[in-house]
Amino acid sequence: MKIVLIIGDGMADRAVEALGFKTPLQVTEHRNLDALVRNGSSGTMDTIDAGVAPGSDTAHLALLGHNPYEIYSGRGPFEAAGVGIEVRPGDVAFRANFSTVDANNIVIDRRAGRIKDRTAELAKDLNMKIAGVQIICRESTGHRAALVLRGKGLGHNLSDTDPHKLGEKVKTAKALDKRSAKAAKVLNEFMKRSRAILETHPVNIERKKQGLPPANSLLTRGVGVVPTIEKFEEKYGIKGSCVCGTGLIAGVMRACGLETILVPKGGDLDSDLIAKANHAISLLKTNEFCLLHVKGTDNRSHDGDVEGKKKMIGKLDEMIGFLTTNLKEDAVFAVCADHSTPLEVRDHTADPVPLCISGRQVRKDGVQRYDEISCSKGALGRIKGTRLIHILLDLAGKSKLYGA
Amino acid sequence: MKIVLIIGDGMADRAVEALGFKTPLQVTEHRNLDALVRNGSSGTMDTIDAGVAPGSDTAHLALLGHNPYEIYSGRGPFEAAGVGIEVRPGDVAFRANFSTVDANNIVIDRRAGRIKDRTAELAKDLNMKIAGVQIICRESTGHRAALVLRGKGLGHNLSDTDPHKLGEKVKTAKALDKRSAKAAKVLNEFMKRSRAILETHPVNIERKKQGLPPANSLLTRGVGVVPTIEKFEEKYGIKGSCVCGTGLIAGVMRACGLETILVPKGGDLDSDLIAKANHAISLLKTNEFCLLHVKGTDNRSHDGDVEGKKKMIGKLDEMIGFLTTNLKEDAVFAVCADHSTPLEVRDHTADPVPLCISGRQVRKDGVQRYDEISCSKGALGRIKGTRLIHILLDLAGKSKLYGA
């Protein structure tokens, strides 16, 4: 018995005035989703806790059964894992931007003209060792990168070097506690050396020739320490996998020990969700669990794009139809969002997300439709995100008896 | 976006035989409450936890997001704050009665003939210093008062000096742990000195002349230590306020850092709830949150007064109509009780309370009526009291993202 957990990122919503104070899920046709609902039990879920608006990273940690309050210190570690750095517990990791600064280190362009190409060459030349600390830099999509400090005695309570504003000087990292003094010193020395390397880097000389802003400084933010996370297979005794549309989610999944396929062209209306479903079907040949993450619903929500969100829900519904038709193994399916991203808010909120769990043995609670209100009438009631994986393992016959 | 939290104290009930085994909320007409329900989501709430019958003090701490198990040790600190003593963390505080005792300190009248006047003069003369400990006494309504011990090395595990029975002697306070030995000693010395002061006090000489029982002894109970409570604005980043009908609630609110108006003539069928609503509207000009507390529903319940409780619910409904009509700012409304006070029990019980949350963006869950049963069918499910404030902050756009 396989477990398939489908996440519509930011799919849940509030009452939307443009939709007659209904939610996109309420007004959209999605017969494959509804077929799942009718074959099981529904409910609502607080991914972290009631009243807590989750990030996608903390939400996905919770969905894999981890308490983010115990292991999450910042986004950096998961971005770093997402771009393929083999992070280790204790590594201090950052999100970074390639940016353009002037001779006085004033930020002129936080994204270096939205640089797209050859950032791998830049990042490669920024790997170095300072005071016994190994520094790993890896490019991500566009102007983005990840930076890791690996060594002894590194704290992670550091201020950003990113001033987060144009026209301001690149900041000196400050240690916010004693333990982080060494990390601050190393980071600041790295900022100086990397600045010099980038200024004269062939890629930037070429960019200047072409009239493009040079990517001559990194800016760091989102610092966190890589936590010790019990790997999925150790924790649950089965192999887990993931297909996802963003580096951040890929990072969370890899950090949690899931075999992860990051579909590069994911994330919006042009996503090939059928390809994603095919990846899932293929991963489920050797894994017993697959988390299938769809990003586009969140992107359309952040843009306040009512019609786009409805279309994206339609695409997700088609993907589910394809998956349930083509997955040959018996499976327990669950569908939820990682958090709400209401169209009128254009950001994550704490509103609980609809959840359905579907399968041959799952109690049929009579709920007919997959939406925030219909699911709230279901037999699952209102649960917390960290419990979902345990419920799914149990329904798939993979839980352990507690007691005798 | 403002937040208005309306509390009908003890409003929730059980099946009442005199009402055909329905609750007062089920049989009473309340179209303004129902209008709120129809414009949002409903549910039920365990203010503290399922099966825990809350006091009004612990319930209101939870409603402001504090875990009462971490900070509550007794009612004294909140009574003291409620009568306007500027309590400080570490103060040991008591509820006190002015009572009448005979020459052998046998209690003849626990309320000194329900003394109403001139207790301020009595209380004023009981402020003193014993063994370096400052003693603050302040009158409350009627025969009630609050007493505070302020000094170093004071524990709060003390037995009551109030024997809680007529015909018994005023008790010597006993330290129930080693840390509280000094506080017991100081309190017992205070009991002796205050007894002497009160016996010969001009107010009591006058009372004796008039044939009234003298208020010649204090009786203490409800001891607790003033906790360190994070102030509302620090905790949530917005200014909070309260309009309430009892000193105890005012004390809780002040201790939590809310700008508080205690309406003196509150608390029963003669309450001017429209005046309360006007206070709330005015507080909401400079505050983003207002808790509006109505006491009369609880008083009618403690008296087992079926018709009175129904009338009080009607008055609360009128108040809500006035408030929603006259508050000009956009707001998220929530209505609940702090606990159930069933008419047949005449005391607080643990039955969950009905809750509705209402506002433009709030999901419309189709519930039509505000009562214990209808609300239990709503999209909120069954939540805990400490989460409510977080949910409301999120719906008003004032929550912080946890993660990225």
Contacts between the chains, C-beta under 8 A, distances in Angstrom:
chain1	res1	chain2	res2	distance
A	14	B	361	4.3
A	14	B	362	6.8
A	14	B	363	5.9
A	15	B	360	7.1
A	15	B	361	5.5
A	15	B	362	6.3
A	15	B	363	5.5
A	15	B	364	5.5
A	17	B	360	7.4
A	21	B	360	7.9
A	21	B	364	5.8
A	22	B	364	7.5
A	23	B	363	6.7
A	43	B	381	8.0
A	44	B	379	7.0
A	44	B	381	6.4
A	48	B	402	6.2
A	49	B	387	6.8
A	49	B	390	7.7
A	50	B	383	5.5
A	50	B	384	7.5
A	50	B	387	3.8
A	50	B	390	6.6
A	50	B	391	5.8
A	51	B	387	5.0
A	51	B	388	7.6
A	51	B	389	7.4
A	51	B	390	2.5
A	51	B	391	4.2
A	51	B	392	7.8
A	51	B	393	6.9
A	51	B	394	5.5
A	51	B	399	6.9
A	52	B	390	6.6
A	52	B	394	7.9
A	52	B	399	7.5
A	52	B	402	5.4
A	53	B	394	5.8
A	53	B	399	5.0
A	53	B	400	7.3
A	53	B	401	5.1
A	53	B	402	6.5
A	54	B	401	7.6
A	54	B	402	5.9
A	54	B	403	5.7
A	55	B	401	5.7
A	55	B	402	6.2
A	55	B	403	2.3
A	55	B	404	4.3
A	56	B	403	7.0
A	56	B	404	7.2
A	57	B	403	4.8
A	57	B	404	5.7
A	58	B	402	5.5
A	58	B	403	3.2
A	59	B	403	6.9
A	68	B	402	7.4
A	68	B	403	6.7
A	72	B	403	6.5
A	74	B	404	8.0
A	75	B	403	7.3
A	75	B	404	4.1
A	222	B	404	6.5
A	248	B	404	7.3
A	342	B	361	6.7
A	344	B	361	6.0
A	345	B	361	7.5
A	345	B	397	7.0
A	347	B	401	7.3
A	348	B	401	5.6
A	349	B	394	5.5
A	349	B	395	7.7
A	349	B	399	7.3
A	350	B	390	6.9
A	350	B	391	6.5
A	350	B	394	3.9
A	350	B	399	5.9
A	351	B	363	7.0
A	351	B	394	7.3
A	351	B	395	7.8
A	352	B	381	7.9
A	372	B	363	5.5
A	372	B	379	6.9
A	373	B	363	6.3
A	373	B	364	7.5
A	373	B	365	5.2
A	373	B	366	6.6
A	373	B	379	5.6
A	376	B	365	6.5
A	376	B	378	7.5
A	376	B	379	3.8
A	376	B	380	7.8
A	376	B	381	6.7
A	377	B	377	7.3
A	377	B	379	8.0
A	381	B	381	5.5
A	381	B	382	7.3
A	382	B	380	7.6
A	382	B	381	3.3
A	382	B	382	6.9
A	382	B	383	7.3
